[in-house]
């Protein structure tokens, strides 16, 4: 956090001054480690083992915040007797299909819910990254559950959790992670002591935590700990995800994602949601508790914002115009489709996949096989110039004169050259004024898309083809200003907020959204940001003029609420858990919830409220159900459905690892997304032979002086001077073993690529003792490419493409490689070196990565791994 998020880290230092204890877990000793009270070195890709050890420590010593856990979680809920755990099945859960590498989740259900069969085709859900939808509102569970409030029932969640993590002992954590036992115990002890009525603790992770084949389960494990300790929905607690740059959160809320619509409404699937009603019911799940019961209003208002007068109740608000998913439309499937000649054109905005994405060679080969490519960026980046100076030019894989792709480079305005909002990691929208006009032909994204849409509509104005009606009927009438006809960002914000169609009055919040077409809302969770016709995101009231929650600094979704699920900051009777940690509470005199923040609960619903039989939606939430977006109103320690790779987090090895899984016969995530393609060969891992060909672990992250793929920092002279060259950090022990000289050259080899870097021999990386052997890790920054004032090889070229099954995010924080002294070869000799490693590692074109590596399921895999998965398909 100090290295990559220094502005935010100042508040960690403020907390430390006030007595907070800071622990840092990282494969490499960084600036954060230097300022932490305790640093724990860890083998990259093993965080679930560490966190699982903390869960075991809490449960074995009964250190959970019991009253909170009983009242606000599903700890007491009883699970069906059909459920079998990884402890029973050597690393698999019940319901695993070895032919489809996915789960039927029927056996994971709550007791009495066995007949619910919605959305259990997890193989199809993996193709559409359905886990990303579920993270915001869960999958369907009936409002009523069977519970054992004593927590003694052998199939209650509490006991299942206890059995599941029973082998995650301090010794096992040390054996898997390489963390000394005493360091682990120090962490577990401090974390648990800093919880309960009087104290809370925060878990902070950087965005790289998501970039693993079990990334979703990393975060689930952290959430389980925070829930067991009563740290959710309370001040000083929570799980803080540090975003990669200013508006990553906004790009998820109003998404740049193929499977979501604004406000986490799922994109409909062509086979599952043929009608508007079926789509809405798949979101609200009739009979389920919570605020998703109002999904019809959110969905109808969104379509009304899109298509205006054309969207009516009679035509289901133009639902027929909405695009449909047919499968995996993610970025990695698309780049392989480019290589296979299935994609003709590509827009690139705000990203540089030639450097920033996993498997850079595949990215560049894909872009070289397009008809046209549009790149909008501040500087000439590698994704715009690959056709003339990429590594593949030197190897002969791309020939400039023969490259078919026509590249259009359109200069973009920077964030200080345009107005609008950023949404940062706290869900806080902050309005940014334009500081200066963009130079020359540089234009904002808002200008580009508005005028692109305008020109396309003009060209199609006379069309009578049904296929063109969706574009022609769009409500595309934003006011513009200035000589370049820049659209008004504030007008867009008003549409995002929502308004009454008849009067134009901005809505005061999402409860005002209607399902009859009388309201238009561009993003329901943002409704309220333009309440009363005032740009609430532009507020900048001094901290000296308001209380410590600072509700008049920017605007946080939803409803300007600064802590989600803050009903949990009070006990079941509505009283603060303690005076020290009071936040929101029930005021019996006023008959309402009150406090420092906007209560995340119906304002006048008393703690004593119990829903009538058959109640659903918000009516189904009891007065002590604080997790108002969940189908049962409770925090989920166990996920009965919706998480595609298991109801509980489980330690699996990374897709590429030098170590056999010490816990289970199942080596890696058995549901991970694997693309079988000649360009995407994966390094072998145990129990496969030849894993010793790639004996070292490499991991990557950021430098303070450079930003992401480097386009905005390698072009800045002072930053380029501070970090002028790609380097690899190695321990003194590894340097001696391989023959590396400090400040000399080394090259790293994987089954996809070879890169070279300067050597930095440093104690910041220490060899780890893992399962009885020494494991060496190396670290590199991933910012370098062929453009800019300083250049270097592209580190992400080393990675293959393996994805988390829930959200289709790539594993790009851990891989295996070989390290050799000296500079890499160039030209065709580089390809020869990679081919030699592939030969020695058995990475033949027809090789199938063994997804299942345990017991009978593995035998079934061997019988079915042939023709159905041949060619360019995927698992």
Secondary structure, DSSP 8 states (H G I E B T S, - for coil): -TTT-HHHHHHHHHHHHTT---EEEESS--HHHHHSSEEEE--TT-HHHHHHHHHHHHHHTT-S-HHHHHHHBSTTBBB-TT---TTTTTT--TTEETTTTEE-GGGGSBTT-TT--TT--HHHHHHTTHHHHHHHH-----S---B-TTS-STTBHHHHHHHHTTT--HHHHHHHH---HHHHHHHHHHHHHT-SSS----EEEEGGGGSSTTHHHHHHHHHHHHHHTT-SSSTT-SEEEE-SSTTHHHHHHTT-STTEEGGGEE--BTTT--SHHHHHHHHH-TT-BSGGGGHHHHHHHHHHHHHGGG--GGGGGGGGGS--B-S--SHHHHHHHHHTT---EEEEES--HHHHSSSHHHHHHHHTT-SEEEEEESS--HHHHHHHHSHHHHHTSS-GGG---EEEEEEB--GGGS-EEEE-TTSEEEEE---S---TT-B-HHHHHHHHHHHHHHHTTT---GGGHHHHTS-----EETTTTEE-HHHHHHHHH-EETTT--B-SSGGG--SSSSEE-S-GGGTTTTGGG--GGG-B--GGGS-TT-TTBSEETTTT-SSTTGGGGB-TTS-BS-STT--EEEETTTTEEEESS--SS-TT--TT----TT--BGGG--TT---TTSTTSSB-SS-SSS-TT-SS----B-SS-SS--SS-S--B-TT-EEB--TT------TTSTTGGGG-EEEEEE--TTS-TTSTTTTTSHHHHHHT-S-EEEE-HHHHHHHT--TTSEEEEE-SS-EEEEEEEE-TTS--EEETTEEE-EEEEE----SSSSS----GGGG---EE-TTT--B--S-EEEEEEES----THHHHHHHHHHHHHTT--TT-------SHHHHHHHHHHSSGGG-TT-B-
